[in-house]
């Protein structure tokens, strides 16, 4: 059975020493009073919840899965899931970063980010039940009428009700323009929806008394394609005027998918039969409204892989210290034992450090992005809000795709550390690999993320936002370029920054001549950009560590940060050399393949 | 449900057009008469067996798994497995490349290699039941007494009995020197064995009437460590003098592992309680005898991933042509449809071509190695036999590790082509990923393979064998370097060959000073060597294709070969740039991590 210890110190390091979030919050009226002690105390409790309540249900939930009663359309979640959710509601965890107007605690998003990292480490499948509610909360907060907000938000904030996002249909996932679910207007201003949705995470379950579905559908007179899609809120149980639950609505679970991973989450086929709903936001502007949910969800998916990377690392590290096998090539290390612990072997260390570096780079980036979200929502200066919003939009596809691909690499590496035991279910490592695998696919495949980054976020505004991020890096390079001790962390990002600028311009020209050049380069480009951002994050962390060490701090924690940064720049960051080469090889070797792919 | 079409034409291309195996066989008395028609006819029938008999059991076998009756120690394999095995025996498939003295058909190993590629595509878990028998057959052929050969080989050749390799124990996998199973000599010259083995593939089942276990154990007076290990043959049922089955031997299945993949194969915990066995080969020389089995098994594991790569590719290609989603960035392609088939998107093509290139490079290398095995076993000239043996020893860890890592990349890419549907069991793609995952681990983890390659096979003889392979490449470079059309396939391998030579010398020096430098570089080194070998294979294939096209052959098959080779050199081969950089970064960033891995 795997173990899990919340990485509180690592989170505190990023929040308080690297990014100094509470200093930043002083400029935000909503969070001006929040202090480090409060944040740390909340996360300590949150970590206990994750480690003690949901983590023990991770393997059993995977083993048991969810079951559907075809007669009643009821879904039973695995043993203990319902009780854990009751504790979550009771503890007020759903309300952490929600608006106090609806009963929220009004804490910064950063706190929720760290809490959810721990929940994801503990049990990704369980965490998706409350996690999906956030998307519904965000969409209704941003686009709902006062009536809708009053009806749904307090119950979503308390956690008494959960939410879903109903986008995908059997014939369309990425291409939502093809969707067919219909919404017929009713005389009372409501709508009746009919259609089929698939892959609806947490789509039906027994953990909450109501489920609030956010559903994309077409009005009768809607234009074709993605400009004819509207967003509706469709509750499982209709809500009476006094807020009590009314009749069962025509939205049912018709089937559950059998999946490679996240088996404890109910991935539902949802049938809408004349289901009653109300319009959210403007007619035919549903996709834009849905993007409010999707962007939050994309950051959330990156956070899922961050959580899995961390828990996989912790367990692989423990195993590598415990398992003895062969002697170190450079001489016996554990003389009192029959063999040395496998952590003496260089490649075992490489696998462990890969996971550790991807966890720490990912954590820094995820918290950085969430701090930007806090600014975007709460900074009094509109210009700061706008800039923060642009930066987070740029970084969102990187968080989604880079962290989930890294999670794939890291969970597989950690499983590999266990040798044959990694393949056996009882050790728990293979579940991390299976659970992580969906993160590279849902909420927009990682290919879609890369097109969003290169096509829309970078080339779409002639690299303006990327340049803004580049300026932050350039400032650090300027500040620290003269420091001899920082040069090993600064030089690589300075060099890559210049290469990336040229490379982006080059891709812009090529893409102008042939759009397939953008599609051919995008996945490689995203990983280059990911390393650029991670490089910046590691340089920021190294700066703090060097400062502490120079000041005489002997806590080995800071040496560890330097070692991880050095490993990262020596062994992971150089991937950019190949990525730029393969991206530059262009579209021709991909597109001139008609005979090969006949 | 996935589909599978045996890639007969691709196999024929490698065998007859690229490697001209029957020309080579003319020099081998045992195979001088074998012609292409015979080989092709056997493989056509073999392909039918795979596609029609075992492939339909692949998903159901995964779903059902094996069950153990704790009372009788009997293992029930999934529905249909037993019947399929009966057909295999009936068809004489077990005897394909076995020695006619024991009832074998005496066909070249190359035929068996191609047959097993198809079996692995069809059903890796099923194929392991007969597949493991080959190891037992090889070990007994090479090291058994006449008595042992007479007792066991005819039944292994007919397939009436199957075999296993019992190496691993709970506390030792890689480090067999630690093993504890004991063998007590008996007055009649036999031995009584007692101990616990784990991870024994096909260790117990209901498909054959007897199971012949090859077991590593220690004699009472054996030296410590790996020099005190002996090999024994321990049948499930003792064999009477007349060849009939006698009493049940004290070797039982005590448990089955619950695994991520190959769930239809019985991975058994085997208990030996005073089990009767006989010594195979010399006392305390068991590990050397076992290596006969292990080397064959390692090539076999590479072949498993080759099979999975091929079947994953075929299904992803079919899906990418069928599934419509979004429009091509460079303009509408399927005007009559609501959207374009996803094969128009550059990154979808990249995922498909990655799998195709890894399948075709892997197939060429695997057949090349098996041709070397045929020469090693049957060439009349000892010098040729020796050289062939050395080359295959060099290439074995590459086949095992490079093909299985590539299989991981390829099966994951093919699953990704399916988007969310790839994660759902009914499409069958995620099973290919799960089944492939063990191939990177068993028969020596891929890290162990890399140490075998760099430490033993390359640096162990000062690069002599590598130089021999390098000479083959140099000959091709010399022959084709002047051809303008070949230069795109020749230049990369010529350049990499020079880099690899320097790089190897450099690692030799470093390793001499600090052996951890070898351990730190080995995994990267193996992938560089893998690309060097694949590059050579693709150049050989491109040469044939160019020759045919120049001769006016308009079969698009040859254009396809050129397109795949171009893709390979443009998009996969450049990985070597990063690998050499990270390997050169050396051991320090891995070993100076005590604080980080505290």
Interface residues (C-beta under 8 A of the other chain):
Chain A: X168 X171 X172 X173 X174 X175 X177 X178 X198 X199 X257 X258 X259 X260 X261 X317 X320 X324 X325 X326 X328 X329 X330 X338 X339 X343 X345 X346 X347 X348 X349 X350 X352 X353 X356 X408 X412 X415 X416 X419 X420 X422 X423 X424 X425 X426 X430 X433 X434 X437 X438 X440 X441 X442 X445 X446 X447 X450 X514 X515 X516 X518 X519 X520 X522 X523 X556 X557 X559 X560 X561 X563 X564 X566 X567 X570 X571 X574 X575 X576 X577 X578 X581 X582 X585 X586 X587 X588 X589 X590 X591 X592 X593 X594 X595 X596 X597 X598
Chain B: X168 X171 X172 X173 X174 X175 X177 X178 X198 X199 X257 X258 X259 X260 X261 X317 X320 X324 X325 X326 X328 X329 X330 X338 X339 X343 X345 X346 X347 X348 X349 X350 X352 X353 X356 X408 X412 X415 X416 X419 X420 X422 X423 X424 X425 X426 X430 X433 X434 X437 X438 X440 X441 X442 X445 X446 X447 X450 X514 X515 X516 X518 X519 X520 X522 X523 X556 X557 X559 X560 X561 X563 X564 X566 X567 X570 X571 X574 X575 X576 X577 X578 X581 X582 X585 X586 X587 X588 X589 X590 X591 X592 X593 X594 X595 X596 X597 X598
